[in-house]
């Protein structure tokens, strides 16, 4: 998997988890300390977020950073709102 593909996968997993928790991009952005556009770009795989940003996103979504990166993305294990 190349870098662009990895960022697309990570972004899709962030978006899926955020939506499952019924959290808006705006609210997540506010909690993480980035712009709403920044969250949108991460979710679309257009940018490589810093590890600190990924950590903050994971904290707000009640998951571990590894959950965005592992091949075994377990939907059943994700929190719901």
Secondary structure as UniProt FT lines:
FT   HELIX           3..20
FT   TURN            21..22
FT   HELIX           25..32
FT   HELIX           36..43
FT   TURN            44..45
FT   HELIX           51..60
FT   TURN            61..62
FT   HELIX           65..69
FT   HELIX           75..77
//
